[in-house]
Amino acid sequence: MAARKENSTNTQNRKHITDCNLTYSVCLVGGRWKLLILCKLEKGKLRFGELRKEVGNITERMLTLQLRELEEDGIVKRTVYAEVPPRVEYELTDISKELIPIWKQLSEWGGRHKALEK
């Protein structure tokens, strides 16, 4: 797992919620973008531009921030290749791959819930 910045807001907030495993987990992957980013990486490595196209409707800044947090938490691996121009790829880590069946279940649940609203 990547080293966390001890003074970051997320790290400070997590110190207060580590008693509840569910809340801790949701903080790691919650929010508008993180699960969507992870789902897009399920099929394999993607470069930043490819990931942005896949996610759609996300700003470069927001994608950068979300990827940085996911990397700090050991959920996404960032690989920089020594090429000109530099190539950077993002991929799921082994621990994040454990989430795949969970987000698939969430997606199915969401589909059923949406169907009830109609």
Steps between C-alpha positions, in 0.01 A plus 500: 500500500627846415606723786231744602556865565444531873376857468250446219134565576401145404757348732389723786134413438574125485664510841157582642309223324730200518277343766237421236626280215204582275547874536874462442433301181247748368744785561761322289278444196204731559408817322380577153802378305710235673290191433447610141875542454563158651234339279666646190834353609349154544585399142865600535751783499397839366687820436369824649338620175341163435364489852360851470317404178366184662374680809363797306377824655791524746748784500872433471551648844235280663632188329851588615384551859299178506782295347747648748278402795443151360874458451580626852252246637654213303189446289649612168853448375663775296788402272719760330703380202830670414403597147478823307231615534448339841236229516300449818259210550253427776378157606319327783708354782437150628309634800273712281423199279327353805242778457391388150221265616388763751458779244330256263248422775455872565439554129238224491335642812499845337336359189226337704447817705481717187244261350280545809497879452344474153 
